[in-house]
Amino acid sequence: MKRIARLWFVAIMILGVAAGTAAAIATETKADSFDRLRSLAGEWEGTGTDGKPVKAVYSITAAGSAVMEQLNPTDEHSMILTAQQYIHPVPFLTGRTIVLGFHNWLGQHGIPFEKRAADVIEIYSGSARAPALIAEYGITDIVVGPAERREFPGLNEEFLASVSQAQTRYGDYTMYRVRH
């Protein structure tokens, strides 16, 4: 009986040490993993699975507690075409200039909303004037996501692909980089 009790004691001790060691390893692994992510900070270039060049920028943010990834980032002078949704994620998250935006914003700056709204519809539908309008507004990137699909029932993604040099897809969103 004493022998069985000792075996149980030894087994429990081994399990306790193993559990403590596993917890320590798991904690180290999380910290090590985050340190490896932090070491990516900077600009990286490579080739995607489709054979096209890909550029990624990794930045340390949130007082060092997060790593942000940007794939094929736009430059600060980009002009991006989006739907006119009031809380569209692209202008809010990128801080880039947009062609149309929410109609009240344009009116507050004395920009005629109706003409721009009609031009944006023509671009998204791929009308004959669309290439000239893209050049007129200096559009560098065109976003297609849920808001654009709702707002522009005549959306022509074949046309957008034909005027773009690259496409970046993430979930329901596609960003077309315009060829100039």
CORBEL-V101884 format. One record per residue. N is the residue number from 1. SS is DSSP state (2 for helix, 1 for strand, 0 for the rest). Layout:
n;ss
N;SS
N;SS
//
This chain:
n;ss
1;0
2;2
3;2
4;2
5;2
6;2
7;2
8;2
9;2
10;2
11;2
12;2
13;2
14;2
15;2
16;2
17;2
18;2
19;2
20;2
21;2
22;2
23;2
24;2
25;2
26;2
27;2
28;2
29;2
30;2
31;2
32;2
33;2
34;2
35;2
36;2
37;2
38;2
39;0
40;0
41;0
42;1
43;1
44;1
45;1
46;1
47;1
48;0
49;0
50;0
51;0
52;0
53;1
54;1
55;1
56;1
57;1
58;1
59;1
60;1
61;1
62;0
63;0
64;0
65;0
66;1
67;1
68;1
69;1
70;1
71;1
72;0
73;0
74;0
75;0
76;0
77;0
78;0
79;1
80;1
81;1
82;0
83;0
84;0
85;0
86;0
87;0
88;0
89;2
90;2
91;2
92;2
93;2
94;2
95;0
96;0
97;1
98;1
99;0
100;0
101;0
102;0
103;2
104;2
105;2
106;2
107;2
108;2
109;0
110;0
111;0
112;0
113;2
114;2
115;2
116;2
117;2
118;2
119;2
120;2
121;2
122;2
123;2
124;2
125;2
126;0
127;0
128;0
129;0
130;2
131;2
132;2
133;2
134;2
135;2
136;2
137;2
138;0
139;0
140;0
141;1
142;1
143;1
144;1
145;0
146;2
147;2
148;2
149;2
150;2
151;2
152;0
153;0
154;0
155;0
156;0
157;2
158;2
159;2
160;2
161;2
162;2
163;0
164;1
165;1
166;1
167;1
168;1
169;1
170;1
171;0
172;0
173;1
174;1
175;1
176;1
177;1
178;1
179;0
180;0
//
